Amino acid sequence: MTRVPTFALQQMTLYHTLNTQARAADLSVQLASDKKSQTYSGISQDVLRLVSLETRRAEISQFTMNIGTAEQRLSLMDTTMAAVEDLALELRDTLERTLQEPNATGGNLKQVAANIRDAIAGLLNTRSGDSYLFSGTRGDRQPIDLNAAGYTSVSLIQSNGTTVDRTYYEAYYVQTLGNTLPFAQGSFYNQIYFDKNGVAPTVPAPVDPNNPTLTEINAQDPGLWQYYVDRLNSAQTLTTPKIDYYQGNAQANTVRADAQVNVTYDVRADNLAFQQILSAADAIANLPNGDATDVNELAIITKARDMVKAALQTPSTAGFSSVTQIRVGVTLARQTLENTLERHENFNAYAEGIIKDIESIDPAEVIVRLQSDQQALEASFSTLARLQSFSLLDFI
């Protein structure tokens, strides 16, 4: 004897049918999206691990962008410095030839030096996008301005070729030594004599002590002219460089490549190697004649050659990093960034696999389950239809 279906049994059948229908709909969404769930609640047992991985990947995405920007800047820096190095080598070789064969440049030494000076200044004013590369952290400022109000051209002999040009020494006296004008010893001649010898001159002064001729300088103190030329890269100048062409700041650039990895690259247009090359080129460009047969100009040409050699020397013995050493620093920074980027890429690959395991479905499994639920639904709907067709009169 079979019992007549009750209202409660009908409602229970309907409840299970709707659950099966909802499960089938969810499986259809999973199959379409390839995801186990559209919300975290659907994968609650793995949600903490998933959120942790996604947070780390978001951090890595920002770090990767930082690395990309820095790598672009460093690559352009290295290319720029390679060009600066080539120009410095050309200047050194030109000065060497001039010293060996005074007429080797055909009288164009001054122009060659001026061209190299301007070309190097232009290179160090290179920009990446809207930011100058060699201005420290003041990327909005052009680092080199040879026409700046505070810039003093490196001129040691006046254009007449016979009188000492004291303008560069005055700038050195004030900006590097921190003194004030007028000179403490009363005149330009007395001051440089005192600086060199530690005592005031006892021999007769030049006719115009503030504008001595080269002949008078050499007659009064044979070593005074060389002392004057040596101010170009004296110990004081290297300690407190004459950088009045520089418009940037003294802060090094830093890129955050990872939570605990900050990469610093300190490459600015006021680096001593660049200063030495620019000062040497400017000194030659401002010679009256560019004549290595003149003993006074010869001293400047020789000094300029030595300054450029020191700026290119590796390993450097001049007390500052050479251009090549600066480039090595850039290479090391790039290598650190490359290694960090590789670690990020490896983590992303690992995390992607874990996240896929957490989020993604097995299509074959979902299809089988969906087919099973669809069959159950068909049977349930058929059963419900029959239940709906029964009435109490059928059993009276």
Secondary structure, 3 states (H helix, E strand, C coil): CCCCCCHHHHHHHHHHHHHHHHHHHHHHHHHHHCECCCCHHHHHHHHHHHHHHHHHHHHHHHHHHHHHHHHHHHHHHHHHHHHHHHHHHHHHHHHHHHHHCCCCCCCCHHHHHHHHHHHHHHHHCCEECCEECCCCCCCCCCCECCCCCCCCCCCCECCCCCEECCHHHHHHHHHHCCCCCCCCCCCHHHHHHHHHHCCCCCCCCCCCCCCCEHHHHHHHCCCHHHHHHHHHHCHHHHHCCCCCCECCCCCCEEEEEECCEEEEECCCCCCHHHHHHHHHHHHHHCCCCCCCCCHHHHHHHHHHHHHHHHHHCCCCCCCCCCHHHHHHHHHHHHHHHHHHHHHHHHHHHHHHHHHHHHHECCHHHHHHHHHHHHHHHHHHHHHHHHHHHCCHHHHC
